[in-house]
Amino acid sequence: MLWQLFVVFLKIGSISFGGGYAIIALIQREVTDNGWIQPQKFQELVALAGMSPGSIATNTATLIGYSQLGLAGAAAATAGIILPSLIIVILCASFFLKMQGNRWVRASFYGLRPVITGFIIYAAVHFGAGGSGKPLLTWPNLGMLIICVLCLTAVLKYKLHPFAAILLSAVCGIVIF
């Protein structure tokens, strides 16, 4: 099981572009397909991971690994998800300064932006809907949508600090749910 945790998160870490939120749906699929975590428990772990300092994907992997095999599971899952990024960042850093002015490199980055944005939106919709195939228009989803709109407005229009937005979301969750 320890090796399986490492391999699953190594695979996830190898294809995770766009940051942690972009791969939340992939993590959910892998861990629920393997029977490690139920969707409701997964959402709770992601919420906890999002409130913790650091990358949400790494925090989620650590929490899932810990929930399965304690500290050894947390270490295996964390190593699996960060190892590909570590290697890729080291390789990119060694070549990026030489290639940053290259027209093909710049063009590929512009091409990747909409894909990454799409992954993040997909993850938000999939995560918000519970990822269980339930209808989108339910009272809990409407409540989460209201909280999302309130926080986006607070951050974008009123320049609220993200930490304050997290606290605001928690208060809204207590009031609504």
N, C-alpha and C positions, 0 to 999 in steps of 0.2 A: 504493500500500500504506500509506503514511503517513496519508493521509486516511482510509482504511478503518479503520486502528487507532484513530484519533481518534473516528470515528463509532461504531464498535462499543462502545468504552468510554464514550462519551457516552451511548449508549442504556442501557448497564448502570448507569451512575451515575444516570441519570434515574429508574430504578425500584428502586433499592437502598434499601430500608427495613429497619431492624433491624441495621445494622452489616455489617461485611465478611463475617463467617461466613455470614450469611444469603444472600449472593449468590455464594458460591463455586461452587455447582452451576451457576448461570447463566453465570458466567465460563467454566467448564469447557465447557459446551455450546457457547458462542459460539466459543471458540478451537479446539476440536476440530472443530466443523462447518466452520470456515473452513480447516481443515487446517494451522493454525499450530503446534500442539503436540499430541503424542501423550499419551494419558491418563497413562501412567507419568511422563513428563517433567513434566506438569502437577502431579502430586502432589508431585514433588520441588520444583518452584518454590513451591508453596503452603507446603510445610514450611519452606523457606528464608524465605519472606515472613512466616510466623508467628513465626519466631525473631528477626526484625528489628524494631527499634522502629518504631512507627507503625501505621497501619491496615493490616490484612492485605489488604484489597481493593486499596488503593492500591499497596501493595508488590507484590502479585501482578501488577497491571496494569503497573507499572514493569518488573518482571522479564520479563514476556511481551513488552512493547514492545522492551526491550533485546535479548531473544533474537532478535527478528525484524529489527530495523533499527538496532541499536546505540543510541547516545545520542539520536538524533532519534526513534527509535521509542519509547524510554522516555519522552521528553518528551511525545510525542503521546498515548500511552496514559494517562499520568498526568494530563495536562491534561483529557483526555476524561472520566476517571472522577471527578475532583474538581470540575469546573466546575458540574454541576447541583447538587451539595451546597452549594457556595459560594453560589450564587444563592438556593437555597431557604433556607439558614440566614440569609442577610441579610434576606430577606423575612419569615421567621418571627420573627426577632429584632425587627424593626420593629413587628410586630403582637402578639407573644405577651404582652407585659406588659399590653396592653389587654384581651386575650381569655382570659387564663389562668383567670379565675373563671367563665367562661361554661360553663353546664351542657353544652351540645352539644360544646364542645371537650374538656372532661374526659371525657365519655362516649365520644367517638371515640378518645381515647387508651386508655381501658380496652378498647375493642373491638379496637384494633391489637395489644395485648400478646399475645394467644394466636396471632394470625397470625404475628407475628415469631418467637415461640417455635417455632411449627410450621416456619417456614422454616429456623431454625437446626438443629432436629432433622433435618429433611430433608437439609440440607447435610451434617450429621455422618454420617448413614447413607449418603448417596450418595457422599460423599468416602471414608468408611471402606470401602465396598464396591468402590472403585476406579472406579465410574461406567462400567464397561464391560459391564454386563449379566451378569457372572459371578455364580455362586451366592454367597449371603451367608456360608454356613458353610464357610469354608476356613481352613486353618491360619494364614495371614497375618492374616485378619480376626479370628480368635480371639485371636491375639497382640495385635493392636491393641485389642481389647475388654478384655483383661486390663490392658494399660497404661492404658487410659482409666479403668477402675474404680479402679486403684491411685492414679492422679493425682486423680481426683475425691474419693476417700477422704482422701488426703493434704491436699488443699486445703480440703475442707468440714469434716472431722472434726478434723484436726490443725492447721488454719490455716497450712499450708505456703505460703510466698510463691510466686506464680505462676512467677517465674523459676526457683526451686528445683524446681518441678514440671516445667518444661521440661527442666531438666538431668536430673531423675529419669527422665523419659520417654526421653531419649536413652540413658541407661544401661540402662534396661529393654529398649530396642530392640536395643542391642548384645548383651545377654545372651540375649534371646529369638530374635533373627534372626541 
